[in-house]
């Protein structure tokens, strides 16, 4: 490219088409760290009914008579709703040229893949990083004055908060764990293990993820070192197992969880879902003329949503500590 001229909009958009197979979509970039432990649902344009059938009873002693009074279960309607999100970029082209030169100098990018491909991927990467930090913090707000990414969809924490407010998640339903105190360096292992052991046997018999913030992860690491004079064991895949669960529970420590949060989400990978429409939308960054020769502008629009297929005690549990970091325990 000619670094002395404005970025050519047509070249950028043609590059997006020519190298479409090389562009990595938003869900494969920064957010992949979280989404790898969740289940995707594609083709959601507005909302979709998940409708999991929750555990009926059909077996009994044979007596030669068909009564037909058994049930295969109850369909508990839960809705995965996706909301539109837009990623917009407008800046001076010179800034991107300098970044490109600094990042690719001395490697093969410039020879094999043009600057236009780099700037497209750079923008998608940035959108992915921003979505990463909203996956557990966003709460949809329909107000026209609320325009941030955190106002644009309901995160998993927002879904949980709404279910707690509605009484769907409650101690009475045995899907809300109430410990005696906050998670601290002196009790971290016992707290997490008691939360697991107090769950329904059907949940304990599953391979589970326990989602925790980095703060709780650090507290657990310190507790483990105090107890064993050694760091916690991490398996070959990089997963840490909660001690005392016979390898059933992966401790998923995530920077996407709010800083200081003491919320612990215990569920299966299949039960924790995210939805979008067309995966191609997650890399459909398009340049357009701004009318200002000193600006380069691009935009990408997609839809996104989070949900749990079921919050039944056999599928899900959460504790009652702060999800926002306001009630964290001492290390």
C-alpha positions in Angstrom: 0.0 0.0 0.0 1.0 3.6 -0.4 1.5 5.0 3.1 1.3 8.6 1.9 -2.3 8.3 0.7 -5.6 7.9 2.6 -6.7 4.3 3.2 -8.7 3.1 0.2 -12.2 2.0 1.4 -12.8 -0.2 -1.6 -9.5 -2.0 -1.1 -10.4 -2.7 2.6 -13.8 -4.1 1.7 -12.4 -6.1 -1.2 -9.8 -7.6 1.1 -12.6 -8.6 3.6 -14.1 -10.6 0.8 -10.9 -12.0 -0.7 -9.5 -13.1 2.7 -12.8 -14.0 4.4 -11.5 -17.5 5.3 -8.4 -16.0 7.0 -10.2 -13.5 9.2 -10.9 -14.9 12.6 -14.4 -14.0 13.9 -14.9 -12.2 17.2 -15.9 -15.4 19.1 -12.5 -17.0 18.2 -10.5 -14.1 19.6 -10.3 -12.9 23.3 -13.8 -14.2 24.3 -12.8 -17.7 23.2 -11.2 -18.2 26.6 -14.7 -18.0 28.1 -16.8 -19.4 25.3 -14.7 -22.6 25.1 -16.4 -23.6 28.3 -19.9 -22.8 27.1 -22.3 -24.1 24.5 -23.0 -22.0 21.3 -26.5 -21.6 19.8 -26.3 -20.1 16.3 -29.1 -18.8 14.1 -30.8 -16.8 16.8 -32.3 -13.7 15.2 -34.3 -12.4 18.1 -35.0 -15.1 20.7 -35.4 -18.8 21.0 -37.2 -21.0 23.5 -34.8 -23.5 25.1 -37.5 -25.6 26.8 -35.5 -28.3 28.6 -37.6 -31.2 29.9 -36.8 -31.5 33.5 -36.7 -35.0 35.0 -40.0 -36.9 35.1 -40.6 -40.4 36.4 -41.7 -43.3 34.1 -40.5 -46.5 35.8 -42.3 -48.8 38.3 -42.8 -52.4 39.2 -44.4 -54.6 36.5 -47.9 -55.8 37.4 -49.3 -56.5 33.9 -51.5 -53.3 33.9 -50.8 -50.1 31.9 -52.0 -47.1 33.8 -50.4 -44.3 31.8 -50.0 -42.1 34.9 -46.3 -41.5 34.5 -44.7 -38.4 33.0 -41.5 -37.8 31.0 -41.1 -34.5 32.8 -42.1 -30.9 32.7 -40.9 -28.4 30.1 -39.6 -25.3 31.9 -39.6 -22.5 29.4 -36.5 -20.4 29.3 -35.7 -17.9 26.6 -32.4 -17.0 25.0 -32.7 -13.4 23.7 -30.1 -11.8 21.6 -29.6 -8.0 21.3 -28.0 -6.0 18.5 -24.5 -4.7 19.2 -22.4 -2.4 17.0 -18.6 -2.0 16.9 -17.6 1.3 15.4 -14.1 2.7 14.6 -13.2 6.2 13.5 -9.6 7.4 13.7 -6.8 8.9 11.8 -5.3 6.5 9.3 -1.7 7.4 10.2 -2.2 5.9 13.7 -3.0 2.5 12.2 -0.2 2.6 9.6 2.3 3.2 12.4 0.8 0.3 14.5 0.9 -2.0 11.4 4.6 -1.1 10.7 5.5 -1.6 14.3 3.8 -5.0 14.7 4.7 -6.6 11.4 8.2 -5.3 10.7 10.5 -8.1 10.0 7.9 -10.9 9.6 6.0 -12.2 6.6 2.7 -10.4 7.1 3.4 -7.6 4.7 4.4 -9.9 2.0 1.5 -12.4 2.3 -1.3 -10.4 3.7 -2.0 -6.7 3.1 -2.4 -3.9 5.5 -6.1 -3.9 4.9 -6.4 -7.4 6.3 -4.4 -6.4 9.4 -6.7 -3.5 10.2 -9.8 -5.6 9.7 -8.5 -8.2 12.1 -7.2 -5.5 14.5 -10.7 -4.0 14.8 -12.4 -7.5 15.3 -9.8 -8.3 18.0 -10.6 -5.1 19.8 -14.4 -5.8 19.7 -13.7 -9.3 21.1 -11.7 -7.9 24.0 -14.5 -5.5 24.9 -17.1 -8.2 24.8 -14.9 -10.4 27.0 -15.2 -8.0 29.9 -19.0 -7.6 29.4 -19.9 -11.4 29.4 -20.5 -11.4 33.2 -21.2 -7.7 33.8 -23.6 -6.4 31.0 -27.3 -5.8 31.8 -29.7 -4.7 29.0 -31.2 -1.3 29.4 -33.8 -0.1 26.9 -33.2 3.6 27.7 -32.0 5.6 24.7 -29.6 7.3 27.1 -27.8 4.0 27.9 -25.5 3.3 25.0 -22.5 1.4 26.3 -21.7 -2.2 25.6 -22.6 -3.0 29.2 -26.2 -1.7 28.5 -26.6 -3.8 25.3 -27.4 -7.4 26.4 -28.0 -9.5 29.5 -24.8 -11.2 30.7 -24.9 -14.5 32.7 -24.7 -12.6 36.0 -27.7 -10.4 34.9 -29.7 -13.6 34.1 -28.9 -15.0 37.5 -29.8 -11.7 39.3 -33.1 -11.7 37.4 -33.9 -15.3 38.4 -33.0 -14.6 42.1 -35.3 -11.6 42.1 -38.1 -13.7 40.5 -37.5 -16.5 43.1 -36.6 -19.0 40.4 -33.2 -19.3 42.0 -33.7 -19.7 45.8 -32.6 -21.7 48.8 -36.1 -23.3 48.7 -35.4 -24.6 45.2 -32.0 -25.9 46.3 -30.1 -24.1 43.5 -28.9 -21.2 45.8 -26.1 -22.0 48.2 -25.9 -20.0 51.4 -22.6 -20.3 53.1 -22.0 -19.0 56.6 -19.4 -16.4 55.6 -17.5 -14.9 52.7 -14.8 -16.8 50.9 -11.4 -16.1 52.7 -7.9 -17.5 52.8 -8.8 -19.6 55.8 -11.9 -21.3 54.4 -11.8 -21.2 50.5 -11.3 -24.9 50.0 -13.9 -25.9 52.5 -16.4 -23.3 51.2 -16.2 -24.4 47.6 -16.2 -28.1 48.5 -19.3 -27.7 50.8 -21.1 -25.9 48.0 -20.4 -28.9 45.7 -21.2 -31.6 48.3 -24.5 -30.0 49.3 -25.9 -30.1 45.8 -28.3 -32.7 44.4 -26.7 -36.0 43.7 -27.6 -35.7 40.0 -25.6 -32.5 39.7 -22.7 -34.0 41.6 -22.6 -36.9 39.2 -21.9 -34.5 36.3 -18.6 -33.0 35.0 -19.0 -29.4 36.2 -17.4 -26.0 35.8 -17.2 -23.7 38.9 -16.8 -20.2 37.5 -14.8 -17.9 39.9 -13.2 -14.5 39.7 -9.5 -14.1 39.7 -9.8 -12.8 43.3 -11.5 -16.0 44.5 -8.9 -18.0 42.5 -6.1 -16.2 44.2 -7.7 -16.8 47.6 -8.1 -20.5 46.8 -4.5 -20.7 45.7 -3.3 -19.2 49.0 -5.6 -21.5 51.0 -4.2 -24.5 49.0 -0.6 -23.5 49.7 -1.3 -23.0 53.4 -2.9 -26.5 53.5 -0.4 -28.4 51.4 2.7 -26.3 51.2 2.5 -26.6 47.4 0.7 -24.9 44.5 -2.6 -26.4 43.3 -2.4 -29.1 40.7 -3.1 -28.1 37.2 -3.7 -31.0 34.6 -2.1 -31.3 31.2 -5.0 -29.3 29.6 -4.4 -26.4 32.0 -7.5 -27.1 34.1 -7.5 -26.9 37.9 -9.7 -29.4 39.7 -11.4 -28.6 43.0 -9.9 -30.7 45.6 -12.2 -33.3 47.1 -14.5 -33.7 44.0 -12.8 -36.7 42.5 -11.9 -34.6 39.4 -15.6 -33.7 38.8 -15.2 -29.9 39.1 -13.1 -27.6 37.0 -12.2 -24.3 38.6 -12.7 -21.8 35.8 -10.9 -18.7 36.9 -11.8 -15.9 34.6 -10.9 -12.2 34.3 -14.3 -11.7 32.7 -15.9 -12.1 36.2 -16.1 -8.8 37.9 -13.1 -7.8 40.0 -13.6 -8.8 43.6 -16.7 -10.9 42.8 -17.3 -13.8 45.2 -20.1 -15.3 43.1 -19.5 -19.0 42.2 -21.5 -20.5 39.3 -21.6 -24.3 39.3 -23.0 -25.9 36.2 -22.2 -28.0 33.1 -20.7 -26.7 29.9 -23.8 -27.7 28.0 -26.1 -25.8 30.3 -24.3 -22.4 30.0 -25.2 -21.1 26.5 -24.5 -18.0 24.4 -26.4 -17.1 21.2 -25.8 -15.2 18.0 -27.2 -15.2 14.5 -24.8 -15.8 11.7 -21.2 -16.5 12.6 -20.2 -14.5 9.6 -21.6 -11.4 11.3 -18.8 -11.7 13.9 -16.2 -10.8 11.4 -18.2 -8.6 9.0 -16.2 -5.4 9.7 -17.0 -3.0 6.8 -15.3 0.3 5.9 -17.3 3.2 4.6 -16.7 6.8 3.5 -17.0 9.3 6.3 -16.8 12.4 4.3 -13.7 13.4 6.2 -10.4 12.8 4.4 -8.6 12.7 7.7 -10.7 9.9 9.2 -10.9 6.1 8.5 -14.2 4.6 9.5 -15.4 1.0 9.9 -18.4 -0.7 11.6 -19.6 -4.2 12.4 -23.1 -5.2 13.7 -24.0 -8.5 15.3 -26.4 -9.9 17.9 -25.5 -11.5 21.2 -27.2 -13.1 24.3 -26.4 -15.3 27.3 -28.6 -17.8 29.1 -28.8 -21.0 31.2 -30.8 -23.8 29.6 -32.0 -24.8 33.1 -31.6 -23.5 36.7 -33.0 -26.7 38.2 -31.1 -28.1 41.1 -30.0 -31.0 39.0 -28.4 -28.7 36.5 -27.2 -25.5 38.2 -26.3 -23.9 41.5 -25.0 -20.4 42.5 -23.9 -19.0 45.8 -25.4 -15.9 47.5 -22.3 -13.8 47.8 -21.7 -10.6 45.9 -21.3 -10.7 42.1 -20.0 -7.2 41.8 -17.1 -7.2 44.1 -18.7 -5.3 47.0 -18.7 -8.2 49.3 -15.4 -9.9 48.8 -13.6 -11.7 51.6 -10.1 -11.1 52.9 -7.2 -13.0 51.4 
